[in-house]
């Protein structure tokens, strides 16, 4: 089952929390995870805090120490992590590795982000990057991929938009989601264009929020109920010497395969998936990298209902980034929260029937046609 287990998870609703601070949100998520795990703060041997943009936007440093001190965790190693959208899941991998190495028995990871700040514009992969300086902000990059995919495989704008319809429908069932109203295909297609062919409803929102996960050793897990096993925790990065391929991210395929190999499973063994749907085209491309379908077949998957709740392989039943929201530092851990919730059978109206194996997939940053960071976390009940 792996070297570590998830003992507890915590999440606060994603959305616009103008009145709340980063520390306020992060400490609430940490408290919820500790309560869920039934573990005293004094038992924690490592704390990892993940945040992608807020330190730069708010001018804050070492926020992790402030967050953990709020819940009574101190005098232990505390690490602050930034790794774009995979910041939270990168923190998860670090905590998992510390437990696997026998350094600690219990670790906590918190991810939080505050983006709803007046004057904050589009997020990008780095203002010092030449691509960004030439106009390749994040929506433009994904729009180029969507345009290429439509050209290469004959997909339609309506097929892309169907992903947003699905994820917003799932978000209606999630009390933590930023958006709680369903949308129609016509509404998605007619919403304002951000970067052709992507309309606003095909893009994830700027969200505030926080999530937390408590991990423990196998020995510690034997004394507890409701733990979920970690079968694989993969972290990898892209390369700078590969030609740009707008139909795929090489690291996406490589990272997913590493996750399957480490877990000893294949895509056919998955019951539920949370993936990085920052834009509708991203989810379609991730279907293919995950092996849920072949190249060029992803656009049909959502249309046929195979990735909806009740379908062959439900994807983003939380609402995903498009519906649940996307505070980058918290996203990877929110994905783990959803998979754990599903494997415990606690999903309520959005519960996937007989879910036993799930995968949390996240990626962050873009450079020369590849992703800067990628994580794949496989969990099993």
Helices and strands as residue ranges (DSSP letters): E 4-11, H 22-37, G 41-43, E 46-50, H 54-58, H 63-70, E 77-81, G 84-86, H 87-100, E 106-113, H 130-133, H 138-153, H 157-171, H 185-190, E 193-195, E 198-199, G 200-202, E 209-217, H 218-221, E 228-236, H 250-263, G 267-269, E 272-274, H 280-289, H 298-303, E 314-315, H 320-323, H 328-343, G 348-350, E 357-367, E 370-380
